[in-house]
Each structure stands twice: as C-alpha cells, then as structure tokens.
Amino acid sequence: MSTVITAPRKAPQSPLEASSRRSRWVVVLLLALALLWTLVPLLWMLLSSFKNRADVTAATPQLLFAPTLDNYRNLFSGPNNLGPYIWHSVLAAGISALLAVCLGALAGYGLARTQMRGKRHLAFWIISTRMAPIAAVVVPLFLIFRGLGLIDSIPGLVLAYLTFNLPFAIWLMSAFFAEVPASLEESALVAGCTRWQAFWTVVLPLTKSGLVTTFILCLVFAWNDYAFAVVFSGPNSQTLPIAASQLVTQTGVDWGQLTAIGTIVVVPMMLAGLAVRRWLVTGLTLGAVTGE
C-alpha cells in the first residue's frame, strides 16, 4: 500500500505581514526613483564631457561614441585656463570651512554648556540667520567689504562664506556637544584639568564625527556657491561656478566644456564624501537623534 505525501499547505499571510511587505516594496520603489533622479543627470554630464561637439548636440542622445579629452584639454589651455579658478575655489572654500568648524566648535560648546534663560531662542536665532535670503545680506556686506577693500579678494570670499557657514556650524556642533555627558568634564576638572584642557582632551575627541560632518557640509556649501561669488569676486578671485557661467554666452553654450567643468566641480566633493562617509553618516544620525 503506497503512502501519498502531500506538501504542507502554506499558512495564509496575515494582514500585518501583507502590509509590511507592501511597505518594503514602496520603500524599494522610492529608493530606486531617488537613485534614478540623482544618478542619471550625473551620468549624462560625465558622458557628455567626453563627447565632441557634434555628439553632445545630437538630437538623439548617443551612448556609443568615440571618447575624447578635448573638452578637458581646452579648459586648461588658452586664455581661459581653469587652473586659477580651481585654486581660488580650494582656498576660499577650504579656509572658510576650516574657520567655520573652529569657531563653530567653540561657540557650539558654549551654547551647549551654558545654562541661561532663552537659550533655545538664541539657538533658533543663530540658525535663522542661515535661512535668511541672500538678497537681504548681499548689499550690506558689499558696502562693508568695499570700504575694507575686500572686494575681489580671497579673504573677502572667506568672510562672505562664513556668513552662512558659521551659523550652521554653531547649530550643528552644539547638538553634538549636548550629547557628551557633562560628568566626563567634571571628572576631568576633579582630576586637575583646566576648563580648556577638559574641552580639548576630553570633549573634543568625542565629537570627531561632528567635526568631520560639519567641515564637509560647510566645504560643499562654499564650494558650490555662486550667488556670493558673483558679487564679491573679480578677476583675481573668481571661482569654479563663475568659470562655468562664463561658458553661457549670447552666441551659444559650449556644452562640452560646461559638462567638463561640472564634472570637475562635482567629483572632488563626491570623493570627499565617500572618504569620510563613516563619519558623515554617524554625524548626521547623531544630529538627527538629538532633535536640536
């Protein structure tokens, strides 16, 4: 007598499991759309920077083409050499980001540790200056910089970038310092450290992820700035975004060189973000958890 073995019947899916599965598919779909939204323009810009003029302006986008370095070669040769623009961007963005981190760490530490009435209002006022429209501050800053002789100079650009980087750095670093237990500093003070030594040797190392996050974000903001650069810079201090805008003229747009400049602007910031992605993710997550 033979025995028929039947496969066990699959248990019916509960409504909670079905809802969870649908939620996962929605998340995957949204992530896929976000990747397409961000990666396709970057990929198109990168490919176009290696095309000749005919391929770039072709009515039908071509994925198969003979790559050329002419666009990059033309950027670094002739009267419109891109080298000085890159140097100006590195100096202005790098120095302003470094100053914003140093000053923001000191001010953020004071804001996090000081007990006073209206501290929340003060913190909100500091970050609200970052949200102010550029048109509200450009004219007063231009008059001040012109009086001080800072127009068309790297120090002028550094100070201009600090006006929007420093409030952001203070607000972000105060959230990181608030997460460090005050008992650690009290232990250091009991052990004989001064207030500065407790800050430098105990508190600051614990906020390394915050320092790196703040520096990278301030660097990206300053590196990509166009509005302040077009007002405060000149022939001796023009940055990469200004060089890109000069390729858009009344006679037409040089799409090949424009996409090449776009690639030069984007790639360093992407590499910097990838190099410190561990610190960046940790820092942004901590900043979000604090809810400050």
Disulfide bonds with the S-S distance in Angstrom:
none
